[in-house]
Amino acid sequence: MKRRDLIKSLGVAAGTIALSNVAASEAVSSVTEKKKRVLKIAHITDVHIRPEYNAVARFKKCLEMIKKDKVDLILNGGDTIYAADYENITKDRVEQQWACWKESITVVKDIPMHHVLGNHDMWWQGKGDELYGKPGVIKMLGIKNNYYSFDQNGWHFIMLDSNHPTSPGMLDDEQWNWFVQDVQKNSQDKPTLIMSHYPLLSCTGITDSKPEARGPFKIGGSYNHLDIMKFIEVFNKNKNIKICLSGHIHLLDKVWYNDVTYLCNGATSGFWWEPGDDGKSAYKQTVPGYALLNLYSDGSFDHDYIKYERV
């Protein structure tokens, strides 16, 4: 091969390589533009805040870590206070627990927070009182209703109330009709995240069964929503439902079914702040923690469980 032909050949090859690099660069750029993180979220649940066991200081430590994580939003999954739903709970005790909550969240006062109601949040002993029942919790949390939705940075969020008046772990007819209409209206072109206190779908109903339990397992509404099959039917028709967050069980699991991811994200309080399996507040090996989620513009996401009391 003549030197001129060799140089020409090399020039063509170099140009091909250069063009290939440009094409690869454009492809990477296109993917980057398509998948851009639009939100960073902290999911706390089952805080069960109370004055005992140094819970306020420990929860503040958790919130300080969330603050350092530079999240855009905090989602609170219910059972915010230790317990108001038992017969022996006085108004003073309810107020004491809510005071602990309000003191704690001053740490993240500049970060928007959205809430759902947990089964232990409602005080049922003071009918007619401002703190009675669901209206009392709504007042303490500063939300407009016990279920609602909102949009942020291209994602749609649905906050559900799992506390059915007669069958805990499902939606009443009014809320269900609202939910279906909200999904049809808002989830056609937006990736959607749903949060409930009770899991919509979880495997913890098996692992948290009593020691004497043997299959076939009967899983109640405490572990899986009793109306989960209705939800699945709606999800199958609306492919933008991406994530369902929950708590309640104090255990950590991930279920992926029909392209929907169900995350039961442990408990911020672990074993209700008390010494647990490991002597440090773990409940059945799930240690106190919170979830961090990155949500992307293409509807994808990633997540991690942060064990804030472990080094």
C-alpha positions, -999 to +999 in steps of 0.1 A: +000+000+000+013+034-009+020+059+019-007+083+005-032+055+004-022+044+039-027+079+053-060+082+035-071+049+049-061+059+084-078+092+080-111+074+071-107+050+100-100+079+124-130+097+110-151+066+116-138+063+151-145+100+157-180+097+143-186+066+164-175+085+195-198+114+186-227+090+181-219+072+214-216+105+231-250+116+217-266+083+228-252+087+263-264+123+264-298+112+252-301+086+279-289+111+305-315+136+294-342+110+295-333+097+329-327+126+352-332+126+390-361+149+398-367+141+435-349+127+465-373+115+491-371+102+527-398+077+538-402+075+576-429+053+591-439+040+625-421+067+644-443+059+675-428+090+692-431+092+730-411+106+759-397+073+771-365+055+759-349+088+749-371+085+718-371+123+710-333+126+710-329+094+689-355+105+664-339+139+661-306+121+652-326+103+624-339+136+612-305+152+613-293+125+590-322+130+567-314+167+566-278+159+556-292+137+529-306+169+513-339+154+505-366+174+487-395+158+505-403+136+536-432+111+535-445+101+569-462+067+567-483+068+599-482+056+635-466+090+641-472+088+679-467+058+701-503+050+708-536+069+713-560+041+704-562+021+736-589+025+762-567+037+790-551+066+770-560+100+785-560+133+766-529+144+786-510+114+773-521+121+737-510+157+740-477+146+755-470+124+725-479+150+699-457+175+718-428+151+714-435+150+676-437+187+672-405+192+691-387+166+670-397+178+636-383+213+642-350+197+629-365+195+594-389+224+595-377+236+561-384+203+543-419+197+531-436+167+547-467+147+537-485+122+560-509+093+561-528+082+592-516+051+612-539+029+632-524+040+665-527+077+658-564+081+666-577+088+701-612+073+704-619+081+741-627+118+738-657+120+716-665+156+708-629+167+718-607+185+692-583+156+694-609+129+689-606+104+660-593+112+626-601+149+627-578+152+657-549+135+638-555+157+608-553+187+630-521+176+646-504+167+613-516+199+596-531+182+566-564+189+549-579+155+547-572+119+557-565+111+520-553+133+492-530+136+462-504+161+449-479+165+421-443+174+423-415+175+397-434+154+372-444+127+396-479+121+411-483+111+447-514+095+463-517+094+501-543+068+513-560+061+546-560+024+553-581+027+584-615+015+573-641+020+601-650-017+604-623-036+584-588-021+589-566-026+559-589-014+531-605+017+517-642+026+523-664+032+493-660+069+492-623+068+493-621+040+468-642+059+442-620+090+448-589+069+443-600+053+410-610+088+396-577+103+408-557+075+391-576+079+359-572+116+359-536+120+370-517+088+364-520+085+326-490+106+319-472+108+352-452+082+371-471+076+404-462+068+440-488+056+465-483+056+502-505+038+527-499+028+564-510-008+559-491-026+531-511-030+499-490-062+492-463-076+514-447-110+523-443-100+560-477-116+568-459-150+565-426-141+584-445-122+612-469-150+618-472-166+653-447-194+660-474-220+660-487-210+626-485-235+598-495-232+562-517-225+544-513-190+558-542-167+563-531-132+559-553-105+573-557-068+565-530-060+590-504-074+565-520-070+531-549-047+521-581-067+520-589-050+487-555-057+471-571-075+442-591-044+434-559-024+435-541-048+412-570-045+387-566-008+386-528-010+384-530-034+354-550-007+335-526+021+346-490+012+339-477+045+354-482+032+390-445+026+400-442+024+438-464+016+468-448+025+501-460+013+535-450+005+571-471-009+599-454-043+602-420-028+614-404-053+590-385-046+558-394-062+525-397-056+488-424-073+466-423-068+428-455-079+411-468-070+376-441-042+373-452-025+405-428-023+434-442-026+469-418-014+497-426-021+533-400+001+549-394-012+584-399+013+613-381+044+623-387+033+659-377-003+653-390-023+683-410+008+694-378+023+707-374-005+733-346-031+734-354-056+707-339-088+692-304-074+692-307-054+724-307-022+703-343-019+692-344-043+662-377-061+655-371-095+640-337-084+626-351-052+611-333-023+628-346+012+631-343+031+599-358+051+570-358+047+533-342+070+507-357+070+472-344+087+441-371+094+416-362+099+379-379+117+351-384+085+331-405+069+359-377+048+372-363+049+408-338+035+432-340+031+470-320+022+500-328+016+537-307+037+561-299+021+594-293+053+613-285+038+647-259+015+634-223+024+625 
